[in-house]
Amino acid sequence: MIGRRPAAWHVATVAEVRPETATARRIVLDVPTWPGNDAGAHVDIRLSAPDGYQATRSYSLASSGGEHRIVLAVDEVPTGEVSPYLVHDLQVGDRVEVHGPLGAFFVWRPGPEPRPVQLIAGGSGVVPLYAMAAARAVSTDASPFRLLYSARSPDDVFFREELDALGPDGPRIDYVYTRRTPPDWPVPPGRITPAVLAERTFAAQERPAVFVCGPTPFVEAIAAALVDAGHDPADVRTERFGGA
Ligand SMILES: Cc1cc2nc3c(=O)[nH]c(=O)nc-3n(C[C@H](O)[C@H](O)[C@H](O)COP(=O)(O)OP(=O)(O)OC[C@H]3O[C@@H](n4cnc5c(N)ncnc54)[C@H](O)[C@@H]3O)c2cc1C
């Protein structure tokens, strides 16, 4: 177990930036004082302008463990204040302030007893869920993982190479595309429906621990459908990224 450390402010230096998708960017931060974090945790990032103006937003961590490098993946909200700056303007060597690790409830920790884990992501909501899948792959925990991942199109999938590279130790992955599918995809674009949940997730009777993350309307719709399908609300953990 890594987390349950008191959250604190840390100074971070941007170590690497790279495109994640056409609208998102992966950002690696070097944080020498980072205490480590559990998979699923998030941080608050504070930006300060030369005139003293500050803006703070939350971002999930794609990384976990005791490393002093933490990884974010930020999708641009074009009308937003902070995400366009992070996606287009932040440069290697820039400094930002990081508060964390945060979010002791929405984390997965390896344990001695295997228990099915169902991950359900909408868009950039895959970030903390990827961290959980990657943590499972390097642990001795034998819990079976599944990931149901809703993305706009194949080009909008975050961490595709890394998810594929988890191989047999990684989750079984089902993609749902809302706007454009790959050629020959068996179903037209569409949202996750109760029927999709029934086909492509662990059944309520298997008592999976469920983690749902993404835009607020997505999370609320999925959580309600899971409870309707018989999941105990206490088994369904949610993280809302905002948006209407
Ligand atoms: C715990 C937590 C973890 C998060 N992790 C991530 C992450 O890993 N990657 C990531 O890209 N974002 C993440 N977010 C969302 C992030 O905090 C910001 O809300 C987002 O980047 C938009 O910030 P902004 O300043 O650009 O937009 P703002 O200026 O704050 O908002 C502008 C407009 O966009 C709407 N909006 C705000 N957030 C969203 C959203 N997520 N989707 C659609 N519309 C939105 C607002 O309602 C508003 O109308 C997370 C949020 C939370 C609470």
The ligand as an ORCA input file, in Angstrom:
! r2SCAN-3c Opt
* xyz 0 1
  C     -11.117     14.384     -9.468
  C     -11.016     14.939    -10.876
  C     -10.075     14.384    -11.745
  C      -9.974     14.866    -13.054
  N      -9.068     14.296    -13.894
  C      -8.980     14.707    -15.174
  C      -8.072     14.060    -16.086
  O      -7.347     13.118    -15.724
  N      -8.009     14.536    -17.360
  C      -8.802     15.584    -17.791
  O      -8.686     15.962    -18.964
  N      -9.669     16.199    -16.948
  C      -9.767     15.801    -15.648
  N     -10.641     16.433    -14.793
  C     -11.351     17.642    -15.263
  C     -10.490     18.887    -14.967
  O     -10.395     19.094    -13.562
  C     -11.079     20.176    -15.551
  O     -12.413     20.316    -15.127
  C     -11.023     20.219    -17.068
  O      -9.667     20.096    -17.518
  C     -11.612     21.539    -17.594
  O     -10.909     22.591    -17.008
  P     -10.876     24.011    -17.738
  O     -10.252     24.997    -16.792
  O     -10.259     23.882    -19.099
  O     -12.411     24.344    -17.950
  P     -13.291     25.372    -17.054
  O     -12.851     26.774    -17.365
  O     -13.245     24.940    -15.631
  O     -14.747     25.077    -17.607
  C     -15.189     25.592    -18.869
  C     -16.480     24.899    -19.289
  O     -16.228     23.493    -19.517
  C     -17.089     22.683    -18.720
  N     -16.281     21.538    -18.247
  C     -15.454     21.504    -17.177
  N     -14.889     20.303    -17.047
  C     -15.351     19.565    -18.070
  C     -15.129     18.223    -18.485
  N     -14.298     17.392    -17.808
  N     -15.769     17.784    -19.600
  C     -16.589     18.602    -20.298
  N     -16.845     19.890    -19.945
  C     -16.237     20.354    -18.850
  C     -17.525     23.559    -17.582
  O     -18.807     23.138    -17.102
  C     -17.586     24.925    -18.234
  O     -18.792     25.100    -18.912
  C     -10.793     15.948    -13.486
  C     -11.735     16.504    -12.593
  C     -11.845     15.997    -11.321
  C     -12.856     16.614    -10.384
*
